[in-house]
Amino acid sequence: MNLTDRVVVVTGGAGGIGSALARRFAAEGAAAVVVADLDGDAARAVAGTVGPVAHPVRVDVTDEEQVSALVADTERRYGRIDLFCANAGVATGGGVDAPDTDWDRAWRVNVLSHVYTARAVLPAMLARGGGHLLMTCSAAGVLTAVGDAPYTATKHAAVGFAEWLAITYRDRGIRVSALCPQGVDTAMLSEGLTAGHLGAKVIAASGAVLTPDQVADSVVAGLVEERFLILPHPEVAAYALRRAEDPDGWQAGLRKLVRRLTA
Ligand SMILES: NC(=O)c1ccc[n+]([C@@H]2O[C@H](COP(=O)([O-])OP(=O)(O)OC[C@H]3O[C@@H](n4cnc5c(N)ncnc54)[C@H](O)[C@@H]3O)[C@@H](O)[C@H]2O)c1
C-alpha cells in the first residue's frame, strides 16, 4: 500500500507513536487522517499539527459502540477506510498482583479494541475487496515485557489475533500488519521510567530507544512492502529466533539483566 489519497484512521492518535504516524501519513499524501483518541483535546491539538487533511475524534476504543461509530462516521464522511491503525495501547507496570482493574484495562485496550475494530471495518473492506489493518502490538508480543505481566500477556494476544486475521482474510484482499517496536521515546516509556517500573528500565537497557518518527519510517516501509511483521528494531527478529531455539537460555539472559538492574 502506498499512502497517496488514502483514507486513514489512527487510534491513540494523540500519543507519541500515533501522532507521528498521523503526521507521516499526511506528508505521504493521504486524503484524510482521522486522529482518534480518548483524549479529545490532545487529538484536536495533534490534528492541528497534521494539517487540513486531519480530522480529530474523541473515542474510547474499549467501547464497541464508539468504535463502530468512529468507523461509520469516517466511511460516511470520506466514503471508505483504506487503512485503520489500531494503535491505542496501555502499559501497567504490574506483575501477578496487579489489580484486576489493570488486567481488565490492558485486555480491553490492547486486545478487545482490535476485535471491535475488525468487526467494524471488515464488512466494507471485504465488500470493496481491499483494506489494510495495522495493529500496534509490541516486541513484548513476540518476546516478553519483563516487569509488566498484563502488558506481556495482552500484547501476545494482540499478535496472535493479528496473525489470525491475516491468515483468515488475506485471500479476500485484506492486509494485516503487526507493528512490534521495542523501546520508543513516548509518554508510555518516560512515565514508566519516572515511576521506576522495572519494565521501562529493561526496555531502556535493552537497545536503541527510537523516536516515534523513526517508527513511522518503518511503518511506511512495511506498508509499502505489505509485510505482516513490522519491526522498527530489526534485532527483535533475531531475539525471537533465539527465544524459540533456546527458551531456557533466553530466559537466563533476561534474568541476568534483571539482577543487574535491580542490584
Ligand atoms: N513507547 C514504547 O516503547 C512502545 C513500544 C512498543 C509498543 N508500543 C505501543 O505503541 C502504541 C502507542 O503507544 P505510545 O508509546 O505512543 O504511548 P502514548 O501513551 O504516548 O500513546 C498512547 C495513546 O493511546 C491513547 N489511549 C489510551 N487508552 C485509550 C482508549 N481507551 N481509547 C482511545 N485512546 C486511548 C492515549 O490517550 C494516548 O494518546 C501502544 O499500543 C503501545 O503499547 C509502545
The ligand as an SDF file (V2000), in Angstrom:
LIG
                    3D

 44 48  0  0  0  0  0  0  0  0999 V2000
    6.6030    3.5050   23.7140 N   0  0  0  0  0  0  0  0  0  0  0  0
    7.0820    2.2760   23.5710 C   0  0  0  0  0  0  0  0  0  0  0  0
    8.2250    1.9820   23.9950 O   0  0  0  0  0  0  0  0  0  0  0  0
    6.2520    1.2280   22.8700 C   0  0  0  0  0  0  0  0  0  0  0  0
    6.8970    0.0410   22.4790 C   0  0  0  0  0  0  0  0  0  0  0  0
    6.1610   -0.9500   21.8490 C   0  0  0  0  0  0  0  0  0  0  0  0
    4.8270   -0.7530   21.5900 C   0  0  0  0  0  0  0  0  0  0  0  0
    4.1960    0.4030   21.9800 N   0  0  0  0  0  0  0  0  0  0  0  0
    2.7750    0.5370   21.6820 C   0  0  0  0  0  0  0  0  0  0  0  0
    2.5880    1.6710   20.8450 O   0  0  0  0  0  0  0  0  0  0  0  0
    1.2360    2.1390   20.9880 C   0  0  0  0  0  0  0  0  0  0  0  0
    1.2660    3.6400   21.1860 C   0  0  0  0  0  0  0  0  0  0  0  0
    1.8950    3.9280   22.4180 O   0  0  0  0  0  0  0  0  0  0  0  0
    2.8290    5.1950   22.6680 P   0  0  0  0  0  0  0  0  0  0  0  0
    4.1650    4.7080   23.0080 O   0  0  0  0  0  0  0  0  0  0  0  0
    2.6500    6.1760   21.5540 O   0  0  0  0  0  0  0  0  0  0  0  0
    2.1960    5.7170   24.0390 O   0  0  0  0  0  0  0  0  0  0  0  0
    1.3860    7.0370   24.4130 P   0  0  0  0  0  0  0  0  0  0  0  0
    0.9950    6.8380   25.8230 O   0  0  0  0  0  0  0  0  0  0  0  0
    2.1560    8.2410   24.0020 O   0  0  0  0  0  0  0  0  0  0  0  0
    0.0930    6.9540   23.4590 O   0  0  0  0  0  0  0  0  0  0  0  0
   -0.9830    6.1050   23.7130 C   0  0  0  0  0  0  0  0  0  0  0  0
   -2.2490    6.8400   23.3040 C   0  0  0  0  0  0  0  0  0  0  0  0
   -3.3430    5.9350   23.4220 O   0  0  0  0  0  0  0  0  0  0  0  0
   -4.4430    6.6640   23.9410 C   0  0  0  0  0  0  0  0  0  0  0  0
   -5.3970    5.7600   24.5750 N   0  0  0  0  0  0  0  0  0  0  0  0
   -5.2320    5.0480   25.7280 C   0  0  0  0  0  0  0  0  0  0  0  0
   -6.3630    4.3900   26.0190 N   0  0  0  0  0  0  0  0  0  0  0  0
   -7.2520    4.6870   25.0410 C   0  0  0  0  0  0  0  0  0  0  0  0
   -8.5970    4.3160   24.8000 C   0  0  0  0  0  0  0  0  0  0  0  0
   -9.2740    3.5240   25.6580 N   0  0  0  0  0  0  0  0  0  0  0  0
   -9.2030    4.7950   23.6920 N   0  0  0  0  0  0  0  0  0  0  0  0
   -8.5510    5.6110   22.8400 C   0  0  0  0  0  0  0  0  0  0  0  0
   -7.2850    6.0120   23.0120 N   0  0  0  0  0  0  0  0  0  0  0  0
   -6.6410    5.5490   24.1110 C   0  0  0  0  0  0  0  0  0  0  0  0
   -3.8120    7.6340   24.9610 C   0  0  0  0  0  0  0  0  0  0  0  0
   -4.6790    8.7260   25.2590 O   0  0  0  0  0  0  0  0  0  0  0  0
   -2.5400    8.0390   24.2230 C   0  0  0  0  0  0  0  0  0  0  0  0
   -2.7420    9.2230   23.4500 O   0  0  0  0  0  0  0  0  0  0  0  0
    0.6520    1.3500   22.1610 C   0  0  0  0  0  0  0  0  0  0  0  0
   -0.1600    0.3070   21.6560 O   0  0  0  0  0  0  0  0  0  0  0  0
    1.8730    0.7930   22.8640 C   0  0  0  0  0  0  0  0  0  0  0  0
    1.5780   -0.3640   23.5910 O   0  0  0  0  0  0  0  0  0  0  0  0
    4.8990    1.3920   22.6050 C   0  0  0  0  0  0  0  0  0  0  0  0
  1  2  1  0
  2  3  2  0
  2  4  1  0
  4  5  1  0
  4 44  2  0
  5  6  2  0
  6  7  1  0
  7  8  2  0
  8  9  1  0
  8 44  1  0
  9 10  1  0
  9 42  1  0
 10 11  1  0
 11 12  1  0
 11 40  1  0
 12 13  1  0
 13 14  1  0
 14 15  2  0
 14 16  1  0
 14 17  1  0
 17 18  1  0
 18 19  2  0
 18 20  1  0
 18 21  1  0
 21 22  1  0
 22 23  1  0
 23 24  1  0
 23 38  1  0
 24 25  1  0
 25 26  1  0
 25 36  1  0
 26 27  1  0
 26 35  1  0
 27 28  2  0
 28 29  1  0
 29 30  1  0
 29 35  2  0
 30 31  1  0
 30 32  2  0
 32 33  1  0
 33 34  2  0
 34 35  1  0
 36 37  1  0
 36 38  1  0
 38 39  1  0
 40 41  1  0
 40 42  1  0
 42 43  1  0
M  CHG  2   8   1  16  -1
M  END
$$$$
